[in-house]
Amino acid sequence: MKSREFDKKFDEGEDISKYLDVSKARRPEQEQKRVNVDFPLWMIHLLDKEAKRLGVPRQSIIKVWLAERLEKA
């Protein structure tokens, strides 16, 4: 299919997912790598308290706060 035809289908709101091969798709700058970090217990308790208040996992709090801090740097 030519790109013009593909664009037309997309612009008309047609479901174009059947024309895409997402098996090798990736999100640049979004790849993940696992790291281990040791925190003092008082930090864990405060992180858990805040996570419970917001209804999210502890890991989410850590990621968001780190991202905010890194954006400022």
Buried (B, 14 or more C-beta within 10 A) or exposed (E): EEEEEBEEBEEEEEEEEEEEEEEEEEEEEEEEEEEEEEEEEEEEEEBEEEBEEEEEEBEEBBEEEEEEEEEEE
